[in-house]
Amino acid sequence: MKPLVVTLRGRPDQRLDLAPLVPHRLAGMTAAEIERIELQTTRKRVLLADVFRLRMGDAAQTRIEASCDRLDRIGHEMTAGEIAERFACSWPTTTRHLRILERAKLVRVRKRGRGRIYQLDRRMLRGTIGKWMRWFEPD
């Protein structure tokens, strides 16, 4: 099946939060429902259809085309299956890596029904990368 594709119409005049555009939230929605998704902004109300063209397809394979620096929180939270699909990894490999990241406190996890939703902890990741980068700084 072909992916669900949203294509940016042009550079938005404000930052847009794309956190709602994750496969598990889009699954089962109609084109009209997806186009009415409200994207959080810094100033005014914006619907997905205001700034993106939509081509329906498999929500598990959601793709954003013509991206720019004003789009925030892309893939904000995802299930292990969605992450595995993005990286073409097996489910056991993905869940093993996610457990390591969870123990290191680099991802946050919350349960949803029988599944788990993963979210990157950006603050912890920045701190970890900052510590690692200091190894390469001259004394």
Secondary structure, DSSP 8 states (H G I E B T S, - for coil): --EEEEEE-S--SS-EE-TT-SHHHHTT--HHHHHT-EEEESSS-EEHHHHEEEE--EEEEEEEES--TTEE-TT-EEEHHHHHHHTT--HHHHHHHHHHHHHTTSEEEEEETTEEEEEE-HHHHHHHHHHHHHTTS--
